[in-house]
Amino acid sequence: MTHILDIKEIEKARDIVRDVALETPLQFNERLSMQYGAKVLLKREDLQPIRSFKLRGAYHKIHKLSKEECERGIVCASAGNHAQGVALACNKLGIQGTIFMPVPTPKQKLGQVRMFGGSFVEIKLMGDTFDDAYAAAQAFKDKTNSAFVHPFEDEDVVVGQATLALELIEQAKEPIDYILVPIGGGGLISGVLHVFKTLSPKTKVIGIEPSGAPAMQQSLEKGEITALDKIDPFVDGAAVRRVGDNAYVLCREYLDKMVLVSEGEICQSILTLYNKEAIVVEPAGAMSTAALDAIADEIKGKNVVCLICGGNNDITRMAEIKERALLEERLLHYFIVRFPQRAGALKEFVAEVLGVNDDITFFEYSKKNNRSNGPAVVGIEIKNPNDFEPLVERMKSKGFYGDYINNKPDLFQFLI
């Protein structure tokens, strides 16, 4: 039997975490409740000072360090939100910290880390993923003897994250039937499982991962922790190659179900939350609502909580988010179009091939000498998925069709 933390320990952590963390609201969401025939509530950790639950675990861990450890300084690795929690804790407690982050970390998160940490924090950008930054941070720890603040594989961090679940149960006016929890390395799901299996054992705990980084799902399927060879880093707050040892054991024993959501579904959820509720979430923060479709039949008439775990979304990513959402809805399609190299060919394509509601979103063409046809890469947004086949038929009948790129990953990767 896996060791479950004493609730009294989590209650003590809550008193510490209150120094920096807010009691975030548990909000009823009418739109999602009507859509799924359930009572859907959102736990709004995106409203924390650093716009993420990560503040809880980072602050609790650093607050508990010894005087000697604090004097040596601390080091951590993070894709963004843990770094902000560590930075704020360093600043508030007057401790020097070095934070390793992946090179592709959104500029918004880098700016926030610098703001929260001030003169107490130094940022080092290393590698393409969290795992690369983690390896660099470990090497730094060994060299400097700094205290390492792990984002998820540390009991004090997990106890801090568990304060979220304790707070949530106290806020709920009715028993919670389902709780949907995003999984990255596993710190949040570990904290939730510790609390719910003690205080609300009938609640079904659903873990969610992005389909481009299914480290926990693969591990549970194979019966051992499995490191992924490659991941899609788009969901930067949850894209890890390997989950934590303790999180794996807890999920193996207590998790009720794993759900994978595609990056496109996550992007749809981001845009819908923004357009319908004016809630700004990062990709990891949208995973719980994106997963509702997968359990729609189970949750009818039930009380369901979705953890909105983070809201650090860089506005410069919105074009990519919109594109991924359109691709998921089958409303955006890329083609190689063969244009006759004569005057009026483009006009003919627009007038006779495109439908009245179709829109060209991408066009790249280079005229080739001594050829009858010149290839162009064309992106077309349609209004209804049913408009796709007629569009292709018109393209073929007029002699413009060259190839369809959406289903060719080697070519498609250059477009998004």
C-alpha positions as CSV (number, residue, x, y, z in Angstrom):
1,M,0.0,0.0,0.0
2,T,1.4,3.4,-1.0
3,H,2.1,5.8,1.8
4,I,-0.6,8.5,2.0
5,L,0.3,11.8,3.6
6,D,-1.2,12.8,7.0
7,I,-3.8,15.5,6.4
8,K,-2.4,17.4,9.5
9,E,0.8,17.8,7.6
10,I,-1.0,19.4,4.7
11,E,-3.0,21.6,7.1
12,K,0.3,22.9,8.5
13,A,1.6,23.5,5.0
14,R,-1.6,25.5,4.2
15,D,-0.7,27.9,7.0
16,I,2.8,28.5,5.5
17,V,1.5,28.8,1.9
18,R,-1.0,31.5,3.0
19,D,1.9,33.9,3.2
20,V,2.0,34.1,-0.6
21,A,-0.9,32.1,-2.1
22,L,-4.5,33.2,-2.5
23,E,-7.6,31.0,-1.8
24,T,-8.7,30.8,-5.4
25,P,-12.4,30.6,-6.2
26,L,-14.3,27.4,-7.1
27,Q,-16.6,28.8,-9.8
28,F,-19.7,27.2,-11.3
29,N,-19.5,27.3,-15.1
30,E,-23.0,27.5,-16.7
31,R,-21.8,27.0,-20.3
32,L,-20.0,23.7,-19.6
33,S,-22.7,22.5,-17.2
34,M,-25.3,22.9,-19.9
35,Q,-23.1,21.4,-22.6
36,Y,-22.4,18.2,-20.6
37,G,-25.5,17.9,-18.5
38,A,-23.5,18.1,-15.3
39,K,-22.5,20.6,-12.7
40,V,-19.1,21.7,-13.8
41,L,-17.0,23.9,-11.5
42,L,-13.6,25.5,-12.3
43,K,-10.9,25.7,-9.6
44,R,-9.2,28.9,-10.7
45,E,-5.5,28.5,-9.9
46,D,-4.8,30.8,-12.8
47,L,-5.7,33.6,-10.4
48,Q,-2.7,33.1,-8.2
49,P,-0.1,35.9,-8.0
50,I,2.1,33.9,-10.4
51,R,-1.1,32.6,-12.3
52,S,-0.3,29.0,-11.3
53,F,-0.7,26.5,-8.5
54,K,3.1,26.0,-8.6
55,L,3.6,28.8,-6.1
56,R,2.2,26.5,-3.3
57,G,4.8,23.7,-3.6
58,A,7.8,25.9,-4.3
59,Y,7.2,28.3,-1.4
60,H,6.5,25.4,1.0
61,K,9.7,23.6,0.0
62,I,11.9,26.7,0.2
63,H,10.3,27.9,3.5
64,K,11.3,24.6,5.1
65,L,15.0,24.6,4.0
66,S,17.5,24.9,6.8
67,K,19.6,28.1,7.3
68,E,22.7,26.3,6.0
69,E,20.8,25.3,2.8
70,C,19.5,28.8,2.3
71,E,23.0,30.2,2.6
72,R,24.3,27.9,-0.1
73,G,21.6,29.1,-2.4
74,I,19.0,27.1,-4.4
75,V,18.7,25.8,-7.9
76,C,15.7,24.5,-9.9
77,A,14.7,23.5,-13.4
78,S,11.3,24.6,-14.8
79,A,9.4,25.1,-18.0
80,G,8.0,28.3,-16.5
81,N,5.5,28.2,-13.7
82,H,7.6,26.4,-11.1
83,A,10.3,28.9,-11.9
84,Q,8.0,31.8,-11.0
85,G,7.1,30.2,-7.7
86,V,10.7,29.7,-6.9
87,A,11.6,33.2,-7.9
88,L,8.9,34.8,-5.8
89,A,9.9,32.6,-2.8
90,C,13.6,33.6,-3.2
91,N,12.7,37.3,-3.3
92,K,10.3,37.1,-0.3
93,L,12.7,35.0,1.8
94,G,15.9,36.7,0.7
95,I,17.6,33.6,-0.8
96,Q,19.8,33.5,-3.9
97,G,18.5,31.2,-6.6
98,T,19.6,29.9,-10.0
99,I,16.8,28.8,-12.4
100,F,17.4,26.7,-15.5
101,M,14.7,26.9,-18.2
102,P,14.4,25.5,-21.7
103,V,15.4,27.8,-24.5
104,P,11.9,27.8,-26.1
105,T,10.2,29.0,-22.9
106,P,7.7,31.7,-23.8
107,K,9.0,35.2,-23.3
108,Q,6.0,36.0,-21.1
109,K,7.1,33.4,-18.6
110,L,10.8,34.5,-18.7
111,G,9.7,38.1,-18.0
112,Q,7.5,37.0,-15.1
113,V,10.4,35.0,-13.5
114,R,12.7,38.1,-13.7
115,M,10.0,40.3,-12.2
116,F,9.2,38.0,-9.3
117,G,12.8,37.1,-8.5
118,G,14.4,40.5,-8.9
119,S,18.0,40.6,-7.9
120,F,17.7,37.3,-6.0
121,V,17.4,35.1,-9.2
122,E,19.6,34.3,-12.2
123,I,18.0,32.6,-15.2
124,K,20.0,30.2,-17.4
125,L,18.4,28.9,-20.6
126,M,19.5,25.4,-21.5
127,G,18.2,22.9,-24.0
128,D,14.9,22.4,-25.9
129,T,12.8,20.8,-23.2
130,F,12.3,20.6,-19.4
131,D,14.4,17.5,-19.3
132,D,17.4,19.3,-20.9
133,A,17.1,22.1,-18.4
134,Y,16.7,19.6,-15.6
135,A,20.0,17.8,-16.5
136,A,21.8,21.2,-16.6
137,A,20.4,22.1,-13.2
138,Q,21.5,18.8,-11.7
139,A,25.0,19.4,-12.9
140,F,25.0,22.9,-11.4
141,K,23.8,21.5,-8.1
142,D,26.6,18.9,-8.0
143,K,29.1,21.6,-8.7
144,T,27.9,24.3,-6.3
145,N,26.3,22.2,-3.6
146,S,23.1,24.3,-3.9
147,A,19.8,23.0,-2.6
148,F,17.7,21.6,-5.4
149,V,14.0,22.5,-5.5
150,H,12.4,19.8,-7.7
151,P,9.1,20.8,-9.4
152,F,7.4,17.5,-8.6
153,E,9.7,14.7,-7.1
154,D,9.9,16.2,-3.6
155,E,7.5,15.5,-0.7
156,D,7.6,19.1,0.6
157,V,6.6,20.3,-2.9
158,V,3.8,17.7,-3.1
159,V,2.6,18.7,0.3
160,G,2.4,22.3,-0.9
161,Q,0.5,21.4,-4.0
162,A,-1.9,19.3,-1.8
163,T,-3.1,22.4,-0.1
164,L,-5.0,23.2,-3.3
165,A,-7.0,19.9,-2.9
166,L,-7.6,20.6,0.8
167,E,-8.9,24.0,0.0
168,L,-11.0,22.7,-2.8
169,I,-12.8,20.1,-0.7
170,E,-13.6,22.7,2.0
171,Q,-15.0,25.1,-0.7
172,A,-17.3,22.4,-2.3
173,K,-20.9,22.7,-1.2
174,E,-21.7,19.2,-2.4
175,P,-19.6,16.0,-2.7
176,I,-17.4,16.0,-5.8
177,D,-18.0,13.1,-8.1
178,Y,-15.2,13.7,-10.6
179,I,-12.0,15.8,-10.5
180,L,-10.0,16.4,-13.7
181,V,-6.3,16.9,-13.0
182,P,-3.6,17.8,-15.6
183,I,-0.4,15.7,-15.3
184,G,3.1,16.9,-16.2
185,G,5.8,15.5,-13.9
186,G,3.1,14.5,-11.4
187,G,3.4,17.0,-8.4
188,L,-0.2,18.2,-8.7
189,I,-1.8,14.8,-9.3
190,S,0.2,13.5,-6.3
191,G,-1.1,16.2,-4.0
192,V,-4.7,15.7,-5.2
193,L,-4.5,11.9,-4.7
194,H,-3.1,12.2,-1.2
195,V,-6.0,14.5,-0.1
196,F,-8.9,12.9,-2.0
197,K,-8.2,9.3,-1.2
198,T,-8.3,10.4,2.5
199,L,-11.1,12.9,2.6
200,S,-13.2,12.1,-0.4
201,P,-12.4,8.5,-1.5
202,K,-15.6,8.2,-3.6
203,T,-14.4,11.0,-6.0
204,K,-13.1,9.7,-9.3
205,V,-9.8,11.3,-10.1
206,I,-9.1,11.6,-13.8
207,G,-5.6,12.3,-14.9
208,I,-5.0,14.2,-18.2
209,E,-1.9,14.4,-20.4
210,P,-1.3,16.0,-23.8
211,S,-1.2,13.4,-26.6
212,G,2.2,14.8,-27.6
213,A,3.8,13.9,-24.2
214,P,1.9,10.9,-22.7
215,A,4.6,9.9,-20.2
216,M,2.3,8.8,-17.4
217,Q,-0.1,7.0,-19.8
218,Q,2.7,5.0,-21.4
219,S,4.2,4.2,-18.0
220,L,0.9,2.9,-16.6
221,E,0.3,0.8,-19.7
222,K,3.7,-0.8,-19.6
223,G,3.7,-1.3,-15.8
224,E,6.9,0.6,-15.3
225,I,8.1,4.2,-15.6
226,T,8.9,4.8,-19.3
227,A,10.9,7.7,-20.6
228,L,9.6,9.0,-23.9
229,D,12.1,9.2,-26.8
230,K,10.5,12.5,-28.0
231,I,7.7,14.8,-27.1
232,D,5.8,17.8,-28.5
233,P,6.8,20.7,-26.3
234,F,3.8,22.8,-27.2
235,V,2.0,22.2,-23.8
236,D,5.1,23.5,-22.1
237,G,3.6,23.2,-18.6
238,A,3.0,19.4,-19.0
239,A,5.4,18.2,-21.6
240,V,8.0,16.0,-19.8
241,R,9.7,12.8,-21.1
242,R,9.6,11.1,-17.7
243,V,7.2,11.4,-14.7
244,G,8.2,11.3,-11.1
245,D,8.7,7.9,-9.3
246,N,6.3,8.7,-6.5
247,A,3.7,10.2,-8.8
248,Y,3.8,7.0,-10.9
249,V,3.3,4.8,-7.9
250,L,0.3,6.9,-6.6
251,C,-1.3,7.0,-10.1
252,R,-0.8,3.2,-10.5
253,E,-2.6,2.6,-7.3
254,Y,-5.2,5.3,-7.0
255,L,-5.9,7.0,-10.3
256,D,-9.3,6.1,-11.8
257,K,-8.6,6.9,-15.4
258,M,-6.1,8.5,-17.8
259,V,-7.3,10.7,-20.6
260,L,-5.2,12.0,-23.5
261,V,-6.1,15.3,-25.2
262,S,-4.6,16.4,-28.5
263,E,-2.8,19.7,-28.8
264,G,-5.6,20.9,-31.1
265,E,-8.3,20.1,-28.6
266,I,-6.3,22.0,-26.0
267,C,-6.1,25.0,-28.3
268,Q,-9.9,24.9,-28.9
269,S,-10.4,24.9,-25.2
270,I,-8.0,27.9,-24.8
271,L,-9.9,29.9,-27.4
272,T,-13.4,29.0,-26.0
273,L,-12.5,29.9,-22.5
274,Y,-11.2,33.2,-23.7
275,N,-14.1,34.0,-26.0
276,K,-16.9,32.7,-23.7
277,E,-15.7,33.5,-20.2
278,A,-12.8,35.9,-20.7
279,I,-10.5,33.4,-18.9
280,V,-6.9,33.4,-20.1
281,V,-5.3,30.0,-19.8
282,E,-2.0,28.5,-21.0
283,P,-2.1,25.2,-22.8
284,A,-1.6,23.1,-19.6
285,G,-4.4,25.2,-17.9
286,A,-6.9,24.2,-20.7
287,M,-6.3,20.5,-20.4
288,S,-9.0,19.7,-17.9
289,T,-11.9,21.4,-19.8
290,A,-10.5,19.9,-23.1
291,A,-10.8,16.4,-21.5
292,L,-14.6,16.7,-20.7
293,D,-15.6,15.3,-24.1
294,A,-13.7,12.1,-23.4
295,I,-15.8,11.4,-20.3
296,A,-19.0,13.1,-21.4
297,D,-21.2,10.0,-20.9
298,E,-19.9,9.3,-17.4
299,I,-20.4,12.8,-15.9
300,K,-24.0,13.4,-16.8
301,G,-25.8,14.6,-13.7
302,K,-22.6,14.6,-11.7
303,N,-20.6,17.2,-9.8
304,V,-17.4,17.8,-11.8
305,V,-14.3,19.9,-10.9
306,C,-11.8,21.0,-13.6
307,L,-8.5,22.3,-12.3
308,I,-7.5,25.4,-14.2
309,C,-3.9,25.1,-13.3
310,G,-2.2,28.0,-15.1
311,G,-2.8,31.2,-17.0
312,N,0.6,32.2,-18.2
313,N,-0.1,32.4,-21.9
314,D,2.1,34.5,-24.2
315,I,0.0,36.6,-26.6
316,T,2.5,35.9,-29.3
317,R,1.4,32.3,-29.3
318,M,-2.2,33.1,-30.2
319,A,-1.7,32.8,-33.9
320,E,-0.3,29.2,-33.5
321,I,-3.1,28.4,-31.0
322,K,-5.8,29.5,-33.4
323,E,-4.2,27.6,-36.2
324,R,-4.0,24.4,-34.2
325,A,-7.6,24.8,-33.2
326,L,-8.7,25.2,-36.8
327,L,-6.8,22.2,-37.8
328,E,-8.4,20.2,-35.0
329,E,-11.9,21.3,-36.3
330,R,-10.9,20.3,-39.8
331,L,-11.4,23.9,-40.9
332,L,-7.8,24.7,-42.1
333,H,-6.2,22.8,-44.9
334,Y,-2.9,23.1,-46.7
335,F,-2.4,22.1,-50.3
336,I,0.3,22.1,-53.0
337,V,-1.5,23.8,-55.8
338,R,-0.2,23.6,-59.4
339,F,-0.9,27.0,-61.0
340,P,-0.6,27.2,-64.8
341,Q,2.1,29.8,-65.5
342,R,-0.2,32.2,-67.4
343,A,-2.0,35.4,-66.7
344,G,-5.3,35.0,-64.9
345,A,-4.6,31.6,-63.3
346,L,-4.8,32.9,-59.8
347,K,-8.0,34.8,-60.6
348,E,-9.5,31.6,-62.0
349,F,-8.5,29.7,-58.8
350,V,-10.2,32.3,-56.6
351,A,-13.3,32.6,-58.7
352,E,-13.9,29.0,-59.7
353,V,-12.2,26.8,-57.2
354,L,-12.7,28.5,-53.8
355,G,-16.2,28.5,-52.3
356,V,-17.9,31.7,-51.4
357,N,-17.0,31.2,-47.7
358,D,-13.5,29.9,-48.2
359,D,-10.5,32.1,-47.3
360,I,-6.8,31.9,-48.3
361,T,-4.7,32.1,-45.1
362,F,-1.3,31.2,-46.5
363,F,0.1,31.5,-50.0
364,E,3.7,30.9,-51.1
365,Y,4.6,30.8,-54.8
366,S,7.7,31.2,-56.9
367,K,7.4,31.4,-60.6
368,K,9.6,28.7,-62.5
369,N,10.9,29.5,-65.9
370,N,10.4,27.0,-68.8
371,R,7.6,25.2,-66.9
372,S,3.9,25.0,-67.7
373,N,2.9,24.8,-64.1
374,G,4.3,26.4,-60.9
375,P,3.7,24.8,-57.5
376,A,2.4,26.9,-54.6
377,V,1.7,26.1,-51.0
378,V,-1.7,27.4,-50.2
379,G,-3.6,27.3,-46.8
380,I,-7.4,27.5,-47.1
381,E,-9.8,28.1,-44.2
382,I,-13.3,26.7,-44.7
383,K,-16.4,27.4,-42.7
384,N,-17.7,23.9,-42.4
385,P,-15.8,20.5,-42.5
386,N,-18.3,19.3,-45.2
387,D,-16.9,22.0,-47.6
388,F,-13.6,20.1,-47.8
389,E,-14.4,17.4,-50.3
390,P,-16.2,19.7,-52.8
391,L,-13.2,22.0,-52.6
392,V,-10.8,19.2,-53.5
393,E,-13.1,18.1,-56.3
394,R,-13.2,21.6,-57.8
395,M,-9.4,21.8,-57.5
396,K,-9.0,18.5,-59.4
397,S,-11.5,19.2,-62.1
398,K,-9.8,22.5,-62.9
399,G,-6.4,21.0,-62.9
400,F,-5.0,22.8,-59.9
401,Y,-4.6,19.9,-57.4
402,G,-1.1,18.9,-56.6
403,D,-1.2,17.3,-53.1
404,Y,-2.8,17.5,-49.7
405,I,-0.2,18.4,-46.9
406,N,-2.2,18.1,-43.7
407,N,-1.7,14.3,-43.5
408,K,2.0,14.4,-44.5
409,P,3.9,15.2,-41.2
410,D,7.3,15.6,-42.9
411,L,6.0,18.5,-45.0
412,F,3.4,19.8,-42.5
413,Q,5.9,20.4,-39.7
414,F,7.3,23.3,-41.7
415,L,4.0,25.1,-41.6
416,I,3.0,25.1,-37.9
